[in-house]
């Protein structure tokens, strides 16, 4: 097995999770003076679960909470917001839509707040979600978490590629009456994403791009809102009714709940938290506060405004509805595409980190000749696979719903409560145990129901797509 980097030296006292949730990073004192420089070789760290937690080829302990908070704000205010009006509001309507936005957002905030407190367990720091679950529950849970995380990240990346391609095709449509097929734009988008991931390999390396991404985010948010307000005032025939049979309404509503979860959480919080400088837990929770206030105001605002402007007829890709001048449509699509380059990287970095750690030489820099060659092959494999699958199944909403239902529900709600119950045992009190058991049961039922709705949507859209393709 590859030689790996040790965890920071020094004795770190074990403490109960209740203490961790209240005091957060009081353990960091035992870690002072020991930076996790990850570009040198180290040793394996053996755990009771019978497996080793490897070091990482990527940087940790390098970023301020403000930088990470800004990254999360612009990461979630990405091109996906151009589809949220259709995915989240149309199947629910005004009352249920607003209620679910607030409830799911608050629940995701609370769940991620709990997960941030699990960054240190029994004196051990965990920079990967799968390592945390494997340490607490054993090797089988390690692989389950690994599968759910990487499924989430791959599907998210496919969704980003599809959205980026939609933006490029919308620009092309403004200048020609015979635009190229969507698959050509999917290929172009995948290549551009690949180039960025190759030359900006880690989360910390994205710091130089955050200001540009923030400006792009603000640009298309402001432009979108201005046109949505104008169109909403001029559109007098808005229909806010939820259409379909009763069964269709139920399945579509479950899909909308899954989409709301996607816009609020990522399933990779420990990986993002690993880059935060000490105090790590407190800093991550401050970054979460920034995401669920300033960040949520952006993606919720666009979603609600789009539904208000066009009602249940709003397109699955919002710029298709805009009634503004050509330059406005080009500006919105261009800025959304350029900003998505940074956002998609945030949601695929854990895959890159796993491959880089396995394939690269940790005692050499990220830009050594050997590591550059290995990274070229690894990034090419990831994006080549994603582009191929996305070109075969270009259904925008399906990716969002399936991610939220199948993977993000357990990663966000079920697993943190399971870990808390396991770590605290009977010391947490009866009410606390009942609370977390309630979260586990409810989220498990929600996972099954929303996954069934997402699978149904995939088959429905597949039939529709092939029907029109054959015409």
N, C-alpha and C positions, 0 to 999 in steps of 0.2 A: 504493500500500500504506500502511497505517496507520503513523503515526509511532510509534516504539517507544523504550523506555528503554535506555540503554547499560549495559554491564556495568561493574562498579566500576573506577575509574581506577587507574593504577599499573601498573608492569611486573611481570609474574609470570613467573618463570623456568620454562622447560619442564624436565620431569624424566621419567625413565622410570617406567613403571607399577610396577616393583618398588619403587622409592623411594616412590611414592605409597602402596603397600600397607603399607610399614613405617613411614613417617613421617607419613602421613595428611595433616595440615593444616599442614605446615611452610611451605607457600606462602602461608598466610594473612597473613603479615607484610606482603607487598606490597599487600595489600588493605586494610590498616588505615586507618581514618578514612573509608572510602567505603561508606556504607550504601546498600543497594539499595532506596531509597524508591520504591515503584512507583506512586504516585498522581500522577506528573508525567510529561510527555512527554519523549522522548529521541530517540535515533538508531538506525538499523539497524546491526547488526553483521554484516559480510559474512564468509562462511567459504569455505574452499576447495571445499566441496561445491556452491557456486553458489546458495545460498539464504541467507536472513536469519533469524537467531534473534531473535524479538521479545521485548520486555520482557513483563512480566506485570501485569495489573490487580490481582493479589493481593499480599499482603505476603510478603516473604522476609526472612531473617536476623533474625527477631524472637523465636523461641521457644527455651527451654532444652531440653537433651536430656531432662531429667526430664519436662517437659511432653509432649514428643513420645513418649517411652517410655510414659507413662501413656495417651496417646491410642491408641497401638498395642495396648496391653494390653486396654483396654476395647473398642477397635474390633473385635478378633478374638474377644473373649468376648461375642459379640452373640447375637441370637436364632437364628443359625445353629446354635449348639450344641444347640438343641432337636431338631435333625434328625441330628446326627452319629452317634449310636449306631446308627441304622438305616443310614445311608449308608456309614459307615466300618467298623464292627465286624461287622455281620451278614454281609456278603458274604465276609469273611476269616476269621472265627472268632478264637479266643483267640491261638493261636500266631502266625499270619500277621498278625493285626490289630495286636498289640502290636509285632511286629517292624517292620511298615510304618509305624506311628506314629513310632517312634524314628528309623528310617532316613530317611524322607521329611522329618521335622522337622529332623534334623541337616543333611541336604542343602540344604534351603531356607535354613537359617541360614547355612551356608557360602556359598551362592550370593549371598544378599543382602549378606553381609559383603564379598564381592568387588565387587559392584555399588556399594556405598557408597564404595569406593576409587576409583571412576571418576567421582566428582563433579567432579574437576579433571583435565583432559587437555590437555597441551601448553599450559598457562597459561590455559586457558579453563574457566570454571565452567558446568556444565550443570544447569539447574533442571527440565528435562523429559527423560524417557527418549527420546522420539522425536528430540529435538535432538542428544542424544549419539550415537545410532546414525546419524543423518544426517551428522553431522560426521565420523564414522569411516569410514562406508561409502558415503555419497552419498545423493542425494535419494530413490532407490527404497526404500532401507532406512528412511528417514524415514517414508514413507507406509505401509510394511509394519508398522512399530512402532506408528504412529498407529492403524492399523486394528485390530491385536491389542489394544492398550490400551483403545480406546474400546469394542470389542466386549466385553471383559472387564468394564468398568465398567457398561455398560448391562445386561448379563446379571446382574451382581451386584445392581444396583439392582432389577431385576425380582424376583430372589430375595428381597430385603429386603421389597419391597412384598407379596409373597405370604406371607412369614412374619408380617409385621405384621398382615395380614388374617386369617391363621389364628388369631393371638392374640386379635384382637377377636371373631372368630366363636366361639372357645372361651369367652370371657367371656359372650357373648350366650347361648350354649347352656346355661350354668349357671342362667339365669333364665327360660328359655322352652323349651317343647318343640317349637316351630316356628321355629328360627332362620332369619334371612334368608340369602339366597344369598351365597356367598363373593364374588361379583363386586361386591356392594354394599360389602363391607368392603375390597376392593381399592381401590375408588374413594376411600373415606374415608381409607385409609392414604396413598395417593398425594397427596391434598390436604394432609394434615398434614405429610408430608415436604417438599412444595413450600413450605409456609409457613416451615418451619424454614430451608430452603436460601435462601429469599428474605431473611429478616431476619438470618441468620447466614451471610454469603456466603463466608467463607474458612476455611481450616484454623486460622489463628491466632485468628480470632474465636471459635473453639469453646472457648477457654481457660476462659471463665466457666461453661461447661457440664460441664467434665470432672469436677468433684467430685460433682455430682448424678448424672452417668452412672455414676461409680465406685460410688456408694452403691446405685444400682439394680442394677448388675451383681452386687455382693456379695449383695444381698437375694435375687435369684432363684437365684443359685448356691447359697447356703446353704439356702434353702427346698427347692430341687430335691434337693440331696444328702441332706437329712434324710428326705424322703419316699422317695427311691430306696433308702436304706439300710433303712428300715422295710419297704417293699414287697419288697425283695430277701430279707430274712430270713423273711418270711411266705410267699413264693412258693417252693414246694417242687417245682414241676413245670417247671423251666426247661430249655429245649432249646437247646443251643449248637451243634448241627450246622449245617453249611452245606448248604442244600437246592438242588435243581435238577439238570438234566442237566450233563454235563461242560462242554459249550459255554456253558451259562448261568453256571456257576460261574466260568469264565475271564473272560467279559465283565463279570460283576458285580464280580469282583475288580479288574479294570482300572478300572472306574468308582469303586470304593472308593479306589484309589490317587489318582485325580484329585481326589476329595473331600478326602482328607487334605492334598493340596497346597493346595487352596483355603483350608483352615482355618489354613494356616501362612504364606501370602504373598499379596501384593496385585497385583504387577505395576506398581506406581507408586511404588517407593521413591525415585527421584530427585525426584519432585514433593513427597513428604513431607520429604525431606532438605533441600529448598530453604528450608524455614522454620526450620531449626536454626541457632542462632547459632554463631559461630566458637568453637572449632575444629570445623568442620562434619563432617569425616569421623570424627574421634574421637567426637564427640557422637552421630552417627547409629549408630555401632557399639555405643555404650553403650546406646542406646535399643533396638537389636536384641537385645542381651543380656537386657534387661528383658522384652522380648516373649517370647523363646524360653525363659525360665525361669519367671518368675511368671505370665506370660500363658498359656504352654502348659500349665502345671499346672492352670489353670482349665478350658480347653476340652477338654484330654485327660481330665481327671478326670471331668467330666460325661459324656463320651462312653463311657468305660469303665464308669462306675457304672450308666449306663442299660442297657448291654448285660448287665452282671452281674445287674441286678435282673429283667430280663424275657427275656433270651436272644434267640433269633432272632425271637421274636414282637414285639419292641419296635416301636412305631409310628414312622412317618416324622416325626411331630410328638410329641415326648416327653410333653408334658403330657396327651395323650390317654390315656396309660397310668396316670396317677397315681391312687392310691387314697386320697388324703387328703381332708380336709373341703373343702367348697365354697370357703371363704375362702382356703385355700391355693392352689387352682387359679386363683382370680381374681387372687390376689397375684402368682403366677408369670407368668401371661399378661399382666397389666397392667404389671408391672415390665419384662418382656421387650420389650413393645411400646414403652414409653417410652424404654428404653435404646437400642432400635434406631433411634430418630430421630437420635441422635448418631452411631451407628456407620455408618448408611447414608450420612451426609453425607461421612464420610471417604473412602468409595469412589466418590463421584460428583464430588467437588470438582475433579479435573482436567478433567472435561467443562465444568463451570461456569467454570473459569479460562480455558479456551480461548475460550469464547463471550464472556465478559466482556472479555477482552483484545481480541477482534475488534470487539465491538459498542459498548463503553463509551468514554467520553472519559477518557484516562489522566491528563489534567491537572486532572480534577475528582475529588472524593472519591467513595467507593463509594456514599454516600447522597445525592448530588446528585439533583435532580429528573430530569434527563436520564438518569443512570445507573440510577436506580430504575425508570424506565419500561422501559429496555432490558432490565434484569435480570428484570423481570416477564415480558416476552415470552420471554426465553431459558429461564428456569426452567419456565415454562408449557409450552413446546414439549418439553423433555426429559421432564418428568413426565407430560404428556399422552400422549406416545408410549409410555412405559413402562407406564403404567396400562392402556392399550388392549391392548398385546401380552400383558401378564400376565393380563388377564381372559380372553383367548382361549385361553391355554395354561397353566392352573393346575397344573403338575406341579412339585412342589417339588424333588425330587432331580435332575431333568434340568438345571435351571439350574446347580446346583453342579458336576455332573460335566462338563458341556460347557465351562464356564469353565475348570476345572482342566486339561482335556485339550487343548482347541483353542488356548488363548491363554496360560495361565499356564506351561505347560511350556517353550515357547520363551522367554518373557519372563524367567522365573526362571533357567533353566539354560543354554539354548543361546546367547542373545545376549551375556551377560557374557563367556563363554569366547571367543566369536567376537571381541569387542572387544579382549580381552586379547591374543589371538594377533595381531590386526592392529596393535595399538599397539606391542607388544614385539618383534614380528617374530622374528628368529633370536637376539635377544639374551637371550631368556628361558631358554635351555638346552633340550636335547633332551627331558629328562624332563618339564619343565614343558609343552612343546608336546604331547607324547604324552598327558599328563594332560588337558589342555583339549580335545584332539581326541577323546579317549575320552568326555568329558562331552557334546560336541556330537553324536557318533554315537548314544550311548545315549539321550540326551534326545529326539533326532529320532525314533528308533524308538518310544520311549514315547509321544510325541505322537501318532503315527499310530495306535498300538494303542488308546490311551485315547479318542481321538476317535471311532474306529469303535465302541467300546463305548457311548459317550454317544449317538451317533446312533441306534444300535440301541435303546437304552432309550427315546428320545424316540418313535420309531415304535411301540414296544410299548405305551407308556402312552397314546399318542394313540388307538390302536385300543380299548384298554380304556375310556378316558374316553368316547369316542363310543358305545361299546356300552352303558354304563350310562346315558348321557344319553338314549339312545333308548328305554330301557325304561320 
